[in-house]
Amino acid sequence: MATSTKSNKLNYKELSHQLDKGDVHPVYIFTGDQGYLIDEALGRLRKLVLGDSSAFNYSLFYGEDANARDIIETAQTFPMLSRMRLCVVRDADKMSADYLKPLESYIDSPSASTCLVLVFGGKAGIKPKAQSPAVFVDFSIKSADFHLAVVEEARKFGLNITPQAVSALIGLVGEELQPVCNELRKLGTYAGEGKTITPQIVEKLTEKTHFGDVFGLINAISAKDKAGALRCLLELEAKGEEPLSVLSVISWRMRLLWRAKELMQKNVSDSEIAKELKVSPGALFYIRQQEKNFSIEDIRKVNGLISEGDRMLKSSYVPVENVMTKLVLELCDGAN
């Protein structure tokens, strides 16, 4: 099933083309901040590698508590009732250097009957040898390319979307595909397949949810208002908002606050800050109000809690309601 590649560095589109052809490599190292694309790629790999035998041959580890020896032993175990097994290590960047070193040795000479995927939240903290069969895949999207990515995702939902509507959607939701795609599903339900999405439709359906409820949740968190934050969370749950979408918007907002604080400390003008953050002057007003409630250290702490919440939400054995309630209470403690 595996074939050679001219380069050991791909972007997500190049990986997609390889998977279309059925090409699977024994080791992938995923990096980048577009979790939606990473999850999509992992889903395609699982279907391609395992077929109907996933219960026997799929193993999931998390870097924070993973042991390199267990990962290697699992990867070297021959698959049952299948040609290959799939091992995924999420949050591999949280593994210590002592654990990553043995993995480098395995990656340089991996099992041909296993596909090992290491998912790094940031830069890959591992350096295979030049002759290693490991393939690096970057799941980042440059700001200049994000508009096109939204158009492509809209097409998958059978939608046409105007350039102005794309800008409006990004301005409201941010440059992460997970919440963008969640909004596109709603827009498709409202407009109907084949319809054209306009800025007016985007603002009508998206602004209320994200500026009202999610930002209300952020405001409550920043004010340490646990009762208010839980009330906002219950409202979001009642409306059927996806927890990962809510978490993505909070994460995106925190990154905006962090960057805004950095720029303000350098006495950058409001117009330049709005341009840098790719937000409207009106949105910048709210960012300015919220950033006052967080220090840089607060934001670091909150981002750590968000990362842990993301991990727990993706663990099928944990009820999402419990995860979100616990997370919101911890976020309230982490603010200020």
N, C-alpha and C positions, 0 to 999 in steps of 0.2 A: 504493500500500500504506500510506503514511503518512497519518495523520489528525491533526487538531488536538486539543489537550487543554485543559481549562479551567484546569488548574494545571500548572506545570512541576516540581512536587515530588510524588513518589509514594513509597509504601512497596512492598515486594516483592509484597504481595498485589494491590495496585492494578495494578502492572505485569503480573502474571500474568493478571489479567482482561483487560487490553488485548491481550496476546499471544493469549489465547483467541479474541479477535475478529479477529485478524490485523492489528492496528494496530502499525506500526513507525515510529519517529521517526528522523530523520537523525542525531541525536546523543543519546547517553545518558551521564550521569556517575554512576557507581556509587560509593557510599560505604557504610561499615558493616563490621562484623567477622564477619559470618556468611558465610565463604567458600563453604560448601556451597550456600547459596542463590544466591550470585553465579555459581558454576559451573553451577548448574541453569538460571539465567536465560540465561547465555551459550550453553548447549547448545540451549535453545529458540529463541533468536534465530538461531543458526546454521542450524537446521533450517528455520525460517520464512523467513529471508531468502535462503538459498542453495539449499535443496532438494538436488538431486543435483550441483550445480556447485561444491561447496566447494573442490575442488582448485585451481580457477582464481581464485576470487574471495574467498578468506579470507586475511587477513594478520594476524599476531600480532607485536606489539612489546612490549618491556619498557622501562619508564621509565629504568632505570639506564643503558642504553646506546642508547636510542632518540634519533633525530634528528628534530626537529619538521618539517624540510623533507621528509624521507622519508615521514613519516606523512601530511603534507598532500598530497604528490604522489601517494601511493598512494590516498588518499581521493578525489582528483579524477580518478583514472583510470577510464574507463568500464568497466563489468563485461563479462566475456566470457560469452556464452551464458546470460545471466541478467539480470533486471531490476535487481538490486542487488548490491553487494559488501559484505562485512563486514570492518571493521578494528577490532581490539581492542588496546588499550594497557593492559597490566597494570602494576601498581606505578607508576602515573602520578605519585604523590606523590614519586617519586625523580627526577623530571625537574627540571632547574634552572628558575628563574624566566625566564631568557632563552629557554628552549625553550617554556615554557608560554604566553608572550605571543603568539607567532605562531599558536599553536593557538586562542587566544581569538578572533583575527580570523577564522579558518576557521569556528569554531563559530557565530559570529554570522551567517555566510552559507554554510552547508554545501552540499555536493553532494546533490542530490535522489536520486542513484542509489547512494549509499553510506550505510551505517549505521555510524557511528563510536562506539565504546564506550570511555570512559576509566574505568579501575578504580583508585580511590584507596584506599590502605590505611587512611587516617584521614580527616580533613576534606578536602574538595575544595579544591585549591589553585588554582582557576581561577574567574574571575568573568565569565561571559557578560553581554552587555547584556540589558536587560529584555525586548526584543523578540526575543531569540534563541530558536530552536526547540528548544534543548537541554533535555532532561528529566533532572532529578536523581532518582535512586532510592536510598532509604536501605534497606540490608539489615541493619539492627540489629534486635534483639529485646529489649525491656525484660524485666528479670527477672520482673516480674509477669505477663508474657505467655508466658514460655518454657514453662511447664507445658502450656499449650494447644497450643503449636507442636509439642511432643513427641507429644501425643495425635494431632494431625493427621498427623504423619509415620508414627506407628504404624498409622493407618488405611490409609495407602498400602501398607503391607506386609500388610494384611488382619488386623491384630491389635487386640485390645482391651487396654487397659492401665489398671490402677487408679491413682487419684491417689497412693496410697502408693508404688506401683511407680515412678511418674514421679519422685517425690521421691528415691527410692533411686537411680535411674539417674542423675539429675542430680548427686547427691552423690558418686557414684563417678566419673563421666566429665566433668562440668562443663557449662557453658552454651554449648557449641558444637555445632551440628547435625551436623557431619561425623562426629565420633566417636560421637555419640548414634545416628545412623542406622546406622553400622556395627554397633553393639551390637544395635540392633533387628533387623537381618538375622539375627544369631546367635540372638537370642531367638525369632524367628519359625521358624527351622529347628528349634529344640529343641521349642517348644510346638506348632507346627503352625498353619496359617492358621485364623483364627476363634477361636482360644483366647484366654483371658484371661491377661495377664502380671501376676503378683503380685510383691510385694517379695522373696519367697523365691526365685523363679525368677531375678530380677535379680541378687540377691546371689550365688546359686550359680554363675551363668555369667559375671558381669561382674567380681566382686571378685578372682577368681584372676588374671585377665589383667592388670587395671590396677593393682591394689595389689601384685601379685607381680612381674610381668615389667616393665611400663612403669615403675613406681616403683622397681624394682630398677635399671633402666637409669638413672633420674635420680640415684639414690643413688651409683651407680658414677661417673657424670659429675661429681657434686659432689665426690667423693673423688679425682678425677683418675685413676681406676682404668681405664686404657684396655683392659686385658685383660678385666676384668670387664664393662665396658660392651659390648665387642664380643661377649662370650659371651651377654649378655642380648639383644643385637640378633639374633644368630643364632637364639636360642630363639624370639623373636617371629616371625622370618621363617619358621622351620620350622612354626609354628602357623598360618601364613597371615595374620598380622596385616597390614592395609593400612598401608604406610609413611605415608601422609597422616594416617591415624588416630593412629598412634604420635606423629607430629609434633604433631598437634593437642593431644594429651594433655600432651605435654611443654610446649608453648606455654601451655596453660591453667594448668599447675602453676607455671610461672615467673611468670605474672601473679598467681597467688595468693601466691607467695612475696614478690613485689614489694609487693603491697598489705599483706600481713601485716607486713613490715618497717616500712612507713610507719606502720601503726597502733601497732605496738609502740614505735616511737620517740616516739609521743605518749602512751605509758603507758595505752593503752586496755585494759580488762579482757579476759580470755580469753573470757568469755561474749559480750561485745560484738563481739570480733573474729570469733568463730564465727558470730555472727548476720550480720555484715557480709559475710563470705566465703561464707555459706550452706553451711557444712560442719558435721559433727558434732564433738563434743569429742574423739573418738578421732582423727578426721582432722586436727584442729588440732594434736594432739600430734606427728604426723609432720611437719606443716608447720613447726612450731617447730624440730624437729630439723634439717630440711633448710635452713631459712633461715639458720642459723648458718654454713653453708658458702658463702654467696654474699653479696657486697657488692652495693649498688645498681648500681655500675659493672659488676660481673660479670654481673648480670642483663641490663643494657642490651646488653652485648656478646653474650651468649648469644641474646637476642631477635633481634639483627641476623643472627646465624648461622642461626637458625631461619627467618627470613624468606627468606634466600638459599636455604636448603634447600627450602623450599616452592616457590620459583620453579623450581629445578632439577628437582624431582619432577614438576612440571607441564609440563616440556619433554620431549616424547616421544622426542627423540633421545638422551637421557641414560639409561643403565641405572640403575634405581632402587637396585639393590644397591650400585653404586659411590657413588651420591649419599649413601645412608644411612651407609655405612662412613666416608666422608670427613667427613660431618657429625658423627658421633659422636666421631671423633678430634679434630675442631676444638672441639667442645663441651667435651671433657675439658680441652683447653688453655685454654678460655675460662672455666672455673670456677676460683674462688679467685684 
